[in-house]
């Protein structure tokens, strides 16, 4: 394996000059931001080059993830939140991650339609993104799209996801503050709440609080929090809202700001972002290993022959994996 020279390392570390598109994004050009997010969704090294140029300008905005079961009123809640954030003088962006079309890959629910009253407000940017098959309802490129909006000066950036489940908790890995919206009427309330989301919530919202079962949901969440064995530095508050009427939403916005203050003063914000970047770097590394080293090997005649042996039970999949990757593993270990 060739060893990089000092000059090579210097070239790699030196940031690329900002392109015209990046300069336009940093100047607040919304069309340029939309085009950049589209390039990010399409992937490729071109998008990577643009993101490298953008990165030094990021890290200032507060990312708020809003998740919960479908039908919980998340979009209505976000719509009301936008009014409050704008009233406080802040510029706010929304990324709404929707189920995507199997044909075009585009988002098909189109939360922008539900938030049209903000369309003429230059202090609001709304973008729908297709989940593109990810289990947790969070597009793989969402984090990069958040960076685009962060660099433009939007703060906070709200990320609304398709929904959550036991294994669908990626939003907590992307957000600084995670808001879990739980509506009444989910059947056995305790079981619904226990479905893997107690650990990720920084704030619980019981939406549609004007329904008869809402108080029972609040009680169930409170009981589960009291039953936790570990002691949290931050105890998730429970906010009751009726988003269609705007009720309780000011309390939610206040709680979001309180959690941001806690993150910054306790040092938890730095710890969360450090863990997030560690995961991101590892994902990039393994993505390149797959693309540059493993995928070409898997397309080789030797691998196809080995696959025939596995199919015929002359070899097991574990042995095939060991034979397929020794050079890669050795290179990583060096």
N, C-alpha and C positions, 0 to 999 in steps of 0.2 A: 504494500500500500504506500503511495507516494506521500512524503511528508511536506506539509505546507511551509513555505518560507515565511520570514517575517514580513516581507512585502505583500505576500498573499494575504496574510492575516490582517495587515493594515487595510488592504483593499476591501476585505470582507467587512471590517468593522466600520469603515467610512460610510456614512449614510449617502444614499443616492440623492442627486439634486431633485428638488421638488418639481414635479411635472405641472403642466398647465391645469390639469384636472384637480390635482391636490391643492394648488393655490386657489382655485375657484371654490373648492369645498371649504377651505379655511376662511375664505371671504364670505361664507354664508350662502353660496349659490345653491339653491335647492335642486335645480335641474342636474347640476354636476353631482350632487350627493345621491340623487336617484340613480344616475348612470353608474356611479361607483358601486353602489349596493348591488345593482344588477350584475356588474362584473364579478363581484365577490360571490354572488349566488352561482354564477356559471363556473367559477373556479379557474384554475390555471396559474401559471407563473406570472402572467401579466397582473393578475389581482394581487399576488404576493408582493410584487415590486411596489405597487401603489400603497399597500398596507404598511410596508416598511417605511415609506416616506411619511406616512400619516402618524405612525406610532409615537414619535416624540411629542406630539401635540395632544395626546390622550391622557386619561387618568384623573380628570377633574370632576366629571359628572357622577352623580349618584344613580346607581342602577337599581330599580325596584321591579322585582318579578311579581306578577300577579297570576296566580294559578288556582286550580280547583276543578271540580267536576263540571262537565258540559251542562249548560242550562242553569248555572248558578248566578248568572247576571254579571259576569265579569266585565263585559264590554260596556254595559250601562254604568257600572261602577267607575270604570276608567273614564268614560265620557264626563261624568260628574267631577271626577278628580281634576280633569283638565281645566275646568272652570275655576276651581280653587287655586290651582298652581298658577294659572295666569293672573288671577286676582292678587297673588302675592308678588307679582312682578317678575316671575321667572319664565324663561323659555323652556318648553317641555316637548319631548319627542315620545312617540309611541311606536313600538314594533309589535304588531299583532300577528302571532304565529298561528296560522290556520291550517286545516287539512288542505292538501294540495290536489290539483287536477292530475289524474294519472296520465293525461295526454300532454299538457303543456308544462306541468310542474308548478304552475302558478297557484296562488292562494285562491280558494273558491268561496270562502265565506265573506271575505272582503269587509273587514271591520271598518275600513275607511268610510263605507256607505253609512254605517250607523253613527259616525262622528262628523257628518257633513257640516254641522253648524260651526265647526272650527276650521273649515276649509279656507276661509279668507283671512284667517289670523296668521300673520307671519311669525308669530312666536310659538306656533304649534306645527310639528312635523309628524305625519302619520304614515306608516309604511306597513303594508301587509306582506308577510313572507310565508311561503308554503313550508310545512313541516318536512316534506320530502322523505317521508317514511321513518323518521326518527321516533322511537318508542315514547319518549317523554314529552312529545309535543313541542320540542324545541329544535328548530333548524340548526344544523351544524354550523352554519355561517352566521347565526344570530349574534354571537360575540363580536365578530368583525363588523357587522352592521352597527352594533352599539358603539363601537369605536369611532365610526364615521360621524355619528350624531354627537358623540362626546366632543370630538375635535371641533365641531361646528359651534360648540358652546351651549348645547342643550343640556339642561340640568334641572330636574332629573330626567332620566330616560326610563320610561315604563315599558316593560316587556310582558305582554299578555300571552299566555300559552293556551294550547288546545285543551289540556286537562291533565290530571295526574292519576297515578295509580301506584301499586306497590313497588314496581320497578321503574317508574317513570318520573324521576325526581331531578332531572338535569337542571331545572331552573335554579335550584339552590346553589349549583356550581357556577352559575353565571351572574347571579344577582348579589348586590350588597345587602339588600333587604328583601325578604321573601314574604309576600302576603298570600295567605291561603284562604280562599273564599269557599265557605261551606253553606249551601242553602238547606233549609228544612225540607222534609219529605223524601229523604234518601232511604227510607226503610229503617233498619236498625241503626240509629244514629251513632252509637258507640263503635260498632263494627265499621261503619263507613269512615269514621274519623281515624280509627286505628290502622287504616289501610296504608301505612307507611309514610304518613305526612306529618305526624306529630313532631318528628325530629327536625324537619326543615322549616317550620313556620316561625317567623319572627313576629308576625302579627296574624291573628285569626280574625276573619270577618264572617259573621253570620248575616248573610244578605237575605232580603225578603223577610225582614224582621217583623213585618205586619201580619205574617201568617201564624196560625195557632201553635205550630210545633217549634217555632223559633226559640222560645225560652228553654225548651227541653234540650235543644242542640247546644245552647250556651252552657247549660248546666253540665251536659256530658263532657264538653271540652274542659271546663273548669275541674271536674272530677279527675279526668285523665292527667291533667297537669299536676294535680296534687299527688297523684299516685306515682309520679316519676321518682326513681331512686336517685338520680344524679341531680345536683344543684346547679342551676344555670345562673350565669352572671346577669342575664337578661331574661325575665319571665315574659313570655309572649302575652300581650294584652288581647282581650276579646272585645271586638267592636261590633255592635249591632247596627246594621244599616238597612234602609229601604231605598235602594238606589234610584228607583223610578220616581220617588218623591224628593230625592236629595237628602233624605234624613240620615244622620249619622256619618255622612261623608266628611264634614269638617273634623270630626273626631278622628277619623281614619288618617286624614292628612296630618293632623297634629301628632299622631302616634308614629307615622313614618318619619317625621322630622325629629322626634324624640329618639327614635332608634338610630338615626344617622348621627346624632350628637353622641349617643352611647358608643357607637362604633369608633368614632374619631377620638374620643377621650380615653377609651379603654385600651386602644391599640388593636382591637379586634378587626378593624377595617384593613389594616396592613396585613394582618395574619390571613384574613380571608383572600385578599388579592394575591398574596404570595402563594397560597395553595392553588389558586386558580391558574396562575401563570405556570406553576410547576406542572400541573396537569396538561396545560396547553402545549408547553415545550415538549413533553413526552409524546403527546399526540402527533405533533409535527414530526418528531424523530421517527416514530413508528410508521407514520404515513409515508415518509420518504424511503424507509427500509422496504416497505411493501412495494412501493411504486418502482424504485430504482433497482432493487436487488431481488426481491422475492417474485414479483409478477413475471419478469422475463424468465426466471428459472422455471416457474410453473408452466410456461408456454413451451418449454423445450421438449424435444423428442424423448430424452431420458425420463423426464417427469411423466409424460404420457404413458411410457412403458411401465413405469413404477405404479401408476394408477391402475393399469390393467392387472398388475400383480395383486394389488389391494382388493380389486373387484373380484378376482378369482380366489381370494383368501390365501394366496401364497405369501402374503406379507400383511402385517397389520398397519393401521394408520399411524401409530406412534413411531414405528420404525421408518415409515415413509417420511414423516416429519423430520426425524433425526437426519435422514440422508439428504433431505431437501435444503437444510439450513446450516450445515456445519461451517461453511466459509463465512456466512453472514454473522453467525454467533461469534466466531473467532475474531472477526474484524471488530465487532462491538467491544469485545473484551479487551482488545488492544487499546 
